[in-house]
Amino acid sequence: MRIRPAALAELPLLQDIERAAGEPFRALGMAAVADDDPPPLDVLDRYRRRGRAWVSADGAGRPLAYLISDEIDGAAHIEQVSVHPDAARRGLGSALIDHLAACGVADGLTALTLTTFTDVPWNAPYYARLGFRALGEDELTEGLREIRRAEARHGLDHWPRVCMRRELG
């Protein structure tokens, strides 16, 4: 697998990856998450143009996973990382996260951050295995608080969520 910047023509494929990656949430009674639309093409393109969208591609160059990120309060914030279920358990997600970590170090950032579901096995427990730790309410930066408020407005607080952080360097 090769990690590289996402190409404009691939953005619809990223939406397809997101839809497919959402399907396993149905089995957990989280159909609303499975049915949630992926980021619109203009949003994905904004990440791409800013150099904040990467794919993990197979030997033929076809994306199987992607990651988009923002810079929030001095940290590289993982806005979304998704792996197509057909390519799951091959280390694509962790490789994308490690790639972002290397970019973050090069950019002088202090950490990686993300928000995720607490009780979904491929969410918080997975990220903990990758070196992330759950943040207490008193550790949240203003940027993370705003992200959580936006998630609550979007209905994601129907299930327990947590902010997590992995130090860089």
C-alpha positions in Angstrom: 0.0 0.0 0.0 1.1 3.5 -0.8 0.2 6.7 1.1 -0.1 9.8 -1.1 -2.1 13.0 -1.4 -5.7 12.5 -2.6 -6.4 13.5 -6.2 -9.4 15.6 -7.3 -10.8 12.8 -9.5 -10.7 10.4 -6.5 -12.9 12.5 -4.2 -16.1 10.5 -5.1 -14.2 7.3 -4.3 -13.5 8.7 -0.8 -17.2 9.3 -0.3 -17.8 5.6 -1.4 -15.1 4.5 1.2 -16.9 6.5 3.9 -20.3 5.0 3.1 -18.9 1.5 3.1 -17.0 2.1 6.3 -20.2 3.3 8.0 -22.2 0.2 7.3 -20.8 -1.9 10.3 -22.3 0.7 12.6 -25.8 -0.8 11.8 -24.9 -4.0 13.7 -24.3 -1.9 16.8 -27.7 -0.2 16.6 -26.2 3.0 15.2 -28.1 3.2 11.8 -28.0 7.0 12.0 -24.2 6.9 11.9 -24.3 4.4 9.0 -26.8 6.6 7.1 -24.8 9.8 7.7 -23.7 11.4 4.5 -19.9 11.6 3.8 -18.3 15.0 3.5 -19.5 16.8 0.4 -17.1 17.0 -2.6 -16.4 20.7 -2.0 -15.4 20.0 1.6 -13.1 17.1 0.5 -11.7 19.3 -2.2 -10.9 22.0 0.4 -8.9 19.5 2.4 -7.2 18.3 -0.8 -6.2 21.8 -1.9 -4.8 22.6 1.6 -2.7 19.4 1.5 -4.7 17.8 4.3 -6.2 14.8 2.5 -4.3 11.5 2.0 -5.2 8.1 0.7 -3.8 4.7 1.1 -3.8 3.1 -2.4 -3.4 -0.4 -3.7 -0.9 -1.4 -6.3 -3.1 -0.2 -9.1 -3.4 3.3 -7.4 -7.0 2.9 -6.2 -7.7 4.4 -2.8 -8.8 1.9 -0.1 -8.6 4.3 2.8 -8.4 8.0 3.4 -7.6 10.6 6.1 -8.5 14.3 6.3 -7.1 16.6 9.0 -7.2 20.1 10.3 -4.8 22.0 12.6 -6.6 22.7 15.9 -4.9 24.5 18.7 -1.4 23.4 17.7 -2.3 19.8 17.0 -3.0 17.8 13.9 -6.7 16.9 14.3 -8.0 13.8 12.5 -11.3 15.0 11.1 -12.0 11.6 9.5 -10.1 8.4 8.8 -12.0 5.7 7.0 -11.0 2.3 5.6 -13.1 0.3 3.1 -14.3 -2.8 4.9 -12.8 -5.0 2.1 -9.4 -3.7 3.1 -9.9 -3.7 6.9 -7.3 -5.2 9.3 -4.3 -4.5 7.0 -2.9 -1.6 8.9 -4.1 1.1 6.4 -5.8 3.3 9.0 -2.8 3.1 11.4 -0.4 3.8 8.5 -2.4 6.9 7.6 -2.3 8.1 11.2 1.4 7.5 11.4 1.8 9.5 8.1 -0.1 12.4 9.7 2.1 12.1 12.8 5.2 12.5 10.6 3.7 15.5 8.9 2.7 17.0 12.2 6.3 16.6 13.5 7.6 18.3 10.3 5.1 21.1 10.8 6.1 21.6 14.4 2.8 20.4 15.9 2.6 19.0 19.4 0.1 16.2 19.0 -2.6 14.4 17.1 -6.2 14.7 18.3 -9.5 13.2 17.3 -13.0 12.7 18.6 -14.6 9.2 18.5 -17.2 6.9 19.9 -16.2 5.5 23.3 -17.9 2.1 23.0 -17.3 1.1 19.3 -14.5 -1.5 19.2 -12.9 0.1 16.0 -13.1 3.6 17.5 -11.7 4.5 21.0 -10.3 1.1 21.9 -8.5 1.0 18.6 -7.1 4.5 19.0 -5.9 3.6 22.5 -3.9 0.8 21.0 -2.3 3.3 18.6 -1.1 5.4 21.6 -4.0 7.9 22.0 -5.3 8.7 25.4 -8.8 9.9 26.4 -8.8 13.5 27.5 -10.6 14.7 30.6 -13.0 17.6 30.3 -10.5 19.9 31.9 -7.9 19.0 29.2 -10.0 20.0 26.2 -8.8 23.0 24.2 -11.3 25.6 23.0 -11.0 24.1 19.5 -11.8 20.6 20.7 -14.8 22.0 22.7 -16.1 23.6 19.5 -15.8 20.4 17.6 -17.7 18.6 20.3 -20.4 21.2 20.3 -20.7 20.8 16.5 -20.9 17.0 16.9 -23.7 17.4 19.5 -25.6 19.6 17.1 -25.2 16.9 14.5 -26.7 14.3 16.8 -23.5 12.3 17.5 -23.9 12.6 21.2 -26.7 10.1 21.1 -23.8 7.6 21.8 -20.9 8.2 24.2 -18.0 10.1 22.6 -14.5 11.1 23.7 -11.7 13.4 22.7 -8.3 11.7 22.4 -4.7 12.8 22.0 -1.4 11.3 21.0 1.7 13.3 21.7 4.2 13.9 18.9 8.0 13.9 19.1 
